[in-house]
């Protein structure tokens, strides 16, 4: 029903407006008495064989929502009810920022893809923390990843302090952290992926982490556009700093093979065209590191087979974003059922 009826209707309107409309609709549905239970019965697959323990955390299933959809932690409980094993919020910055001028989100229907140049639009980390206080530990807790970045106006030489502010603010309210230095939509941000500044940034956060009562896993989200030499540097950096793992990959600046009229728009490309490269990066990191650290695989997962491909390439967990938009919430269930069937 989603692909035949709901998606064609939603795709008639501006993508960013539809994003807000969809969020409002999901919130409305979840406020109807009994509806959260109905949604869970339709979309959730509960089976102990789906559970995963990765970097010291227990996930009810390996299918998560990637950062970028629930930037401000406004809908993490409702989205979790659709069957996700974990939700990643953000990217959050210390201060609120509007992001880049609109229009900044484009569908590429012929390619089953999206181009975005949102630019870390968010209400600021402290605003999100207030909503995360409604996610207590224990029964009903939604496992949350906190994706953190720097404000656009913060120069790269001062970037570390922005990440520290976000780390301190979120520490009590997220289960793991993701350091985002790979978005193509914040000027010069990707320069922080170079070996020296990235090592400094991650080591600073690890030192702060070590001083906490309980350490939280810190992951690094990397671009799919890195060379093999740069990926080998990433492996060295993880070994040096001791961070928990990697998310592979963020959006790409490549436009190879695209057919849609919006293909020339600036920004990061996500969706099916990213699938092959994302899997290549996962396999390279897994093999070259001898599986030394966990990898969360994301990029171009539009089917259960796509998900299995990422897991077989070396991913411990996977995340959806564009595939969730194109295929609907039934994709989460299909992946989990396929995982059970593949055992």
CORMOLIN-V855647 format. One record per run of one state. SS is the DSSP state (H for helix, E for strand, C for the rest). FROM is the first residue (numbers start at 1). LEN is the number of residues. If there is no record, write none. Layout:
ss=SS from=FROM len=LEN
ss=SS from=FROM len=LEN
This chain:
ss=C from=1 len=1
ss=H from=2 len=9
ss=C from=11 len=4
ss=H from=15 len=16
ss=C from=31 len=4
ss=H from=35 len=9
ss=C from=44 len=4
ss=H from=48 len=3
ss=C from=51 len=1
ss=E from=52 len=3
ss=C from=55 len=2
ss=E from=57 len=3
ss=C from=60 len=3
ss=E from=63 len=3
ss=C from=66 len=10
ss=H from=76 len=5
ss=C from=81 len=5
ss=E from=86 len=7
ss=C from=93 len=4
ss=E from=97 len=1
ss=C from=98 len=7
ss=E from=105 len=4
ss=H from=109 len=3
ss=C from=112 len=1
ss=E from=113 len=4
ss=C from=117 len=5
ss=E from=122 len=1
ss=C from=123 len=2
ss=H from=125 len=8
ss=C from=133 len=11
ss=E from=144 len=5
ss=C from=149 len=7
ss=H from=156 len=15
ss=C from=171 len=5
ss=E from=176 len=5
ss=C from=181 len=8
ss=H from=189 len=5
ss=C from=194 len=1
ss=H from=195 len=16
ss=C from=211 len=6
ss=E from=217 len=6
ss=C from=223 len=5
ss=H from=228 len=14
ss=C from=242 len=3
ss=E from=245 len=4
ss=C from=249 len=3
ss=E from=252 len=1
ss=C from=253 len=8
ss=H from=261 len=4
ss=C from=265 len=3
ss=E from=268 len=4
ss=H from=272 len=17
ss=C from=289 len=5
ss=E from=294 len=5
ss=C from=299 len=5
ss=H from=304 len=10
ss=C from=314 len=3
ss=E from=317 len=4
ss=C from=321 len=1
ss=H from=322 len=6
ss=C from=328 len=2
ss=H from=330 len=12
ss=C from=342 len=2
